[in-house]
């Protein structure tokens, strides 16, 4: 594998997070235009849940150097996923407390940012 292809492959997780952030901003702006500030804030928090949890996962799971064993890589992935899920649960609990009136709006933004994965499967390295 060429060095350029390897570098591009490592940039893919960050591209996913950047795209999710962009989608979160767009969805929040649409809610702002059509429904007002409170729904837009809820949508922003919904997008933030995806962005923060996936950024954490990307950083932690790809932090091992090239000399890591497959077992170390698998452990890093598993640990990052567990903490990502706990972080998401905490953020959703906060969302339920502070954005209960606009929880469907929050979920719409979270779903839109999570749907980026479907498009990322088609990205080339």
Secondary structure as UniProt FT lines:
FT   HELIX           3..35
FT   HELIX           37..61
FT   TURN            66..67
FT   HELIX           70..98
FT   HELIX           100..102
FT   HELIX           103..114
FT   HELIX           116..120
FT   TURN            121..122
//
